[in-house]
Amino acid sequence: MTETDYKAAYEQEHLKSAELASRIAELEAKNEELEWKLGRIKNNPLWKLTTPLRNAMHWVIRQKDRIANCGGIKGIIKKIFYKKHEHSAMGRFGTESFPDEAQRAVEEAAVFERMVKISILVPLYNTPVEFLKEMLDSVMYQTYGNWELCLGDGSDAEHSYVGEVCKEYQGRSKGRIVYEKLLKNEGIAGNTNACLKLATGEYIGLFDHDDILHPSVLYEYVKAINEQEADYLYCDETTFKSGDINKMLTMHFKPDYAPDNLRANNYICHFSVFSRDLLDGTELFRPKFDGSQDHDMILRLTDNAKKIVHVPRLMYYWRSHAGSVASGIQAKPYAVEAAKGAVAEHLKKHGYDHFRIQSTRAFETIFKISYEIKGNPKISIVIANKDHYSDLERCITSIREKSTYDNYEIVVVENNSETEEIKQYYTKLLGYDYNEAAAKALQKVETPVLSSEDGSIRIVVYQGAFNYSAVNNLGVSHTTGEYILLLNNDIQIITVNWMEELLMYAQREDVGAVGAKLYYSDKTIQHAGVVIGLGAHRTAGHSHYKQHRQNLGYMGRLCYAQNVSAVTGACLLVKKSLYEQVKGLDEGFAISLNDVDFCLKLREMGLLNVFTPFAEAYHFESVSRGLDDSGEKAERYNRESERFREKWKKVLEAGDPYYNPNFSLDRSDFALKITEN
């Protein structure tokens, strides 16, 4: 770039900054005026008199929002059927899942190479007596015997029965319960840290004073410690009400360790057990994060862990009652700011200096994290096309009109289009006669590349039979950008900053491919991440398929960026260097599963693949090439599926780490398996 170019670029950025500063000043003035007006309204006696009416109105609005979050009436009907299905499967996760006498005998007699002692920490504070006894019983009833229960009691004088009950259980615990009455209540963080001082175990477990453990949870954890050398463990969990763990409100079946999920949402939560060595001299809970001290702790300790193991069994029962976080974040509003602070500190530790953390519509402690985009790298958008003038025009027009990111090029790989309409469109894009230029170029080179005068559009003429992988690989070989964005010609952009939302993840050193949230024309979901093994062919399928755009997804998963095994090639961003390193798309998968195969190759390199719901587009899938459900196309899909299953046999057998083995592989809505008795 010449000195003149630098000066022009500087002036352009200077003008942009001045314009933004002016806009900020205007908004601040407007905000100040609105706050003044709002203050006048709130101090008006009439406003105070209408409080009951407004409360009723807000209740109606909340119900309306709940319907909207389900995707309307159809979504509500789907949810009712889902809940019915869930309820039919729910029974086997309560007391029915407890070991019978024979199984208990097996577990109690088990001898592991490492019979580690697990110190379970329980901070007590004015615990209701019935909750306290049920908590204590659930530890006493464990099938694995080398445990220690450390109780730090911060209860006030009016709740002296807490200490009396604890001492009663201590007397019959064979020395495994350690109790201390604390001089004062120091909150969850302080009281738990006091419990830690009592602990002598190699592993530490964190347990709330009003919850219940599955009788086999310690057995399963010690088994995993021995078989997998786990130094951090967690399991699936449920919330229950009315004092009966069989009366479940919500069951949370979790993915394996997923760092992007954890940053956005403390999905690990209970029942965390970890090697004491992971603390490395640091505090367990830090008082400045009270209310979200567990999220802070989990972020720190999983960073240090060598082997994080998720035991995919529902083994923690989280009691929902007034005052517990399980009953709603309204009980502890300070937890939101504490959670943001914990995530912010974690991100800074990982070298991220400029980012933004915002609550999402799913829940106040489920976050959208916006990372800083470093530099201004060029993105090469590769679009395969054969005929379908209207699809391609709509796609390119939406890119040009909707995109706020401006350093990109479009490479269209033309594959034997026959209609004059598409050729006239190419002429319009290039600024000169496409037919004439292509004919001349074909006489000289096997694969002509025609470029617009400004270089923003290039058309690569591919002469062979259609092979999606080969077409895209050819297109990529003629790109000049640092990043490759594979895009179907039947995509229409919705989100103006879609490229930025994809790029902020793709630029990370630990990330491979990044995919967008795609919808059919009826605003139902076509793509929200790919689950391997899902579907009739047991190859791969799209999660949340055909759910409405407004649906929050399973445990809010349609509302935050997360790790997935694969994303669709219909809209996929990746570093060009990585694309070349894995040798692009496997041309043995001519039409189907090439994108999933590509993502698994990246995953095999130890990279994370990411789905973000904040880059949105319509995908008019099957418009351009039809369905694969009959005739020769179905046969080809069967052949490619067989090849995929053979190539990734071990991966498929292991299951998708970002799904859960308790979910059915026959449905895409995170429905539980129904097992026959």
Secondary structure, DSSP 8 states (H G I E B T S, - for coil): --HHHHHHHHHHHHHHHHHHHHHHHHHHHHHHHHHHHHHHHHTSHHHHHTHHHHHHHHHHHHHHHHHHHTTHHHHHHHHHHHHHHHHHHHGGGTGGGS--HHHHHHHHH---S----EEEEEEESS--HHHHHHHHHHHHT-SS--EEEEEEE---GGGTHHHHHHHHHHHTTTT-EEEEE-SS--HHHHHHHHHHHH---SEEEE--TT-EE-TTHHHHHHHHHHHH--SEEEEEEEEE-TT-TTSEEEEE---S--HHHHHH-----TT-EEEGGGGTTS-SS-GGGTTSHHHHHHHHHHHH-S-EEEEEEEEEEEE--TTSGGG-GGG-THHHHHHHHHHHHHHHHTT--SEEEEE-SS-TTSEEEEE---S---EEEEEEESS-HHHHHHHHHHHHHH-S---EEEEEEEE----HHHHHHHHHHHTS-HHHHHHHHHHH-SS-EEE-TTSSEEEEEE-SS--HHHHHHHHHHT--SSEEEEE-TTEEE--TTHHHHHHHHHTSTTEEEEEEEEE-TTSBEEES-EEET-TTTTSEEETTTT-BTT---GGGTTSS-EEESB--TTEEEEEHHHHHHTTSS-TTSSSSSHHHHHHHHHHHTT-EEEEEEEEEEEE-TTTTT--SSSHHHHHHHHHHHHHHHHHTHHHHHH--TTS-TTB-SS-SS--B-----
